[in-house]
Amino acid sequence: MALYLYQASYTSESVAAQIKHPQDRLAYVNTMMQGRGVTLVSGGYSMGEYDVVAICEADDDETMAAFALALAAGGAIRAARTTKLLDGHQWISALAKAGDIAGTYKPAR
């Protein structure tokens, strides 16, 4: 399973609704994910550009994209970003491949 960083900003209407009826939306979304190929590994609420951040495991890119699209379609999210994460072994492999490529790459000047 692949890891993903999902970040989302709520609409002002969604924040107002959450103030009126406080609820841990990560817990709700975690329940919604069950049996659909996405697992919430960790998450929290942040201050700044994004309101909520989640680390998820998903069966594949399409499954994670479907999850992100479903959340976007709900209308409570103003902006979102999904970033695929590499584990340590994948990072080391990418570094090795970059070393092979870097010797032959000639930047335009």
Summary of the structure (lengths in Angstrom):
residues: 109
radius of gyration: 17.6
end to end distance: 40.9
largest distance: 58.8
contacts: 264
relative contact order: 0.24
helix: 42%
strand: 30%
